[in-house]
């Protein structure tokens, strides 16, 4: 598992599953499984922005970017690839 994925998974486990890692897989939809609700998505977005030094625009707040650990990893890789070199962490 990549460091990026592990960081996201650790946040989700610590904040939404009461420490139960078995509730979270890389591909499960957070909303469909009930792990995270709409308010939780906002908490997740705030964490991602602070942890990875990016801004998530309103039009990027879609399931294709944020519904699972895999989707978040892919989204962050695209954001990093599109960022100017001085902004990449």
N, C-alpha and C positions, 0 to 999 in steps of 0.2 A: 504494500500500500504506500502510495506517495505521501510525502510530508504534508502536502496540501490537503489530501483526503483525510489523513489522520487528524489534522487540526480541526477540520470541519466536523468529523465524526465525534471527536472528543467534546466539542462544544455542544453538539446535539445530545449526546449521551448525558453529559453533566447537567444540561438545562431542561431537557424534555422527557427523558426516559428513566429518571431517578437512578442513573448509573447502570442500567441494564443494557449492555452492548448487544445482546442477542435480539433486541427489538429493532435494530438499525442495520440494514444492508446497504451496499453502495447503489443499488438500483431501485429500491422501494420508493414509491411516491410518499412524501411526508404527509400530504393532505389525505390521500386515499387510505393510508394505514392509520390515520388519526394521531400520528406522532406529533405533528405540529399543526396548529390551527392558524387562522389568518393573522391573529395577533402575534403568534410565534414566528410567522414569516417575517414580520417587521423586526422582531428581535434578531432573527438570523441575518437579515440584511444589514442591520446596524453593526453586528459582529463582523461580518464579512468586510464591510467598508473600513472599519477600524483596524482589523487584523491584517488586511492585505493592501491597505492604503489606496483604495479605489473608490470611485463614486458610481453607484448604481442609479442610472437614470430611470425616470418613471416608466418609459416605454420598454425598459429591460426587465421590469417586474412581472415576468410571465413564467408560467410553469416550465416552458422549455429551458429556462435558465436556472430555475431554483427548486425544482420539485424533488430532486434526489441528490445524494452526494456526487454521483457521477456527473449529473447535469451541472452542478455547481462547479466542479473541477473543470469541465469543458468550457463553461462560461468564463471562468477566471483566466484560463489559458488564452481564450480569444481576446479578452480585455487587455491582458498583458502584452499580447502580440501587437495589438493596435495602439498601445501607449507609446509616446515618445520615449526614447532610451533613458532620459533623465528621470522619468517617472516610474520606471520599472524597478521593483524591489529585488 
